[in-house]
Amino acid sequence: MSDILTQLQQNLQTLAPTHLEVVDDEQHHIGHHHEGGGHFTVTVVSPQFSQQSLVQRHRMVFAAVGDLMPNSIHALSIRAYTPEEFSH
């Protein structure tokens, strides 16, 4: 899975994050049968999220990692914040 983590981190750089955390959540899904890739949680803090709704932020993240779904990523949990939101 480390190759996928690296690719996720690289793809998310297009959002110019000031903070980025990518967690492999596969251990929480042991015994969960699914096709394709793993389960991940991303926390992305970017000034590009300013003036964007939550739905728009998620679309931006999915656009950045879309080529990894559904083969490398089966499920993606997204936490998307502006720098101001994350500092509180």
Buried (B, 14 or more C-beta within 10 A) or exposed (E): EEEBBEBBBEBBEBBEBBEBEBEBEBEEEEEEEEEEBBBBBBBBBBEBBEEBEEEEBBBBBBEBBEEBBEEBBBBBEBBBBBBEEBEE
